[in-house]
Amino acid sequence: MTEQKTIANEGCAKKLNKKHNRTTSSAAMDALVIASLKSAAMPTRTITEMSDDMPPLILSLRSHDTNAIMTKNIAEMIRFYIPQRYKIFSTWKLLYSLEQHGTSLGTLFSCMKGYEGPCVMIIKDIDEQLFGAYLSDPFIPTSHYYGTGECFLWNTNSKGDAEKESVHEIKCFKWTGKNDYMMLSNLNFIALGGGKGIFGLWLNSSLDQGYSDSCPTFDNECLTLEPNFRCVGLEIWGLEM
């Protein structure tokens, strides 16, 4: 008799557990549905609206007689994609400019020496395309790859006229995790991304000729109209509070 009661009690317990599990599962599902509905109901915010929540950007140390490549409009669009902890950095300091400092890779390294932190590189080619990269570290001459998975490549949606602020959006190509070929630079070239014998973005030692191609590091599209391009403008900006 005792054994029969024990079996009966176990059967009741199993039924209660099943009912509890169904109730818990149902409650969890309801919570997920409610959360998704709330998310769907939230209005989409534009980059401009999000930038309103952050301190305005200041582009410093660029000569007034320099033909500007980076503008506040482009900088704010790039700012949207950079790591969260750096979005509040409101001062972007010009570390290197092709026009201000000359066409020398050695000079570029010298200008970046002593700076520690992330950078934004912007290039203008002869076809007036604007493109570049977010760098987790400043360029240094070395024999091996460096940088972190926070690096990314970017380009604009159309021909860029910096003075007319005609760039309306940028396209960002972030790290895929397929390899760790982020940054490579020596006295002969600077490059971003790699794999299969190609770079995502490459510039020669004179900083006047380069090429862009799709690479496994970023799964990027060619950043320019044609893979080979002629560089007519280059700026690298350091981020500061």
PyMOL commands that set and color helices and strands:
alter all, ss='L'
color gray80, all
select helices_A, chain A and resi 2-41+47-51+72-79+84-86+98-101+105-112+162-164
alter helices_A, ss='H'
color red, helices_A
select strands_A, chain A and resi 58-60+91-97+119-125+130-135+152-156+170-174+183-185+189-192+201-204+209-212+228-240
alter strands_A, ss='S'
color yellow, strands_A
deselect
rebuild
show_as cartoon
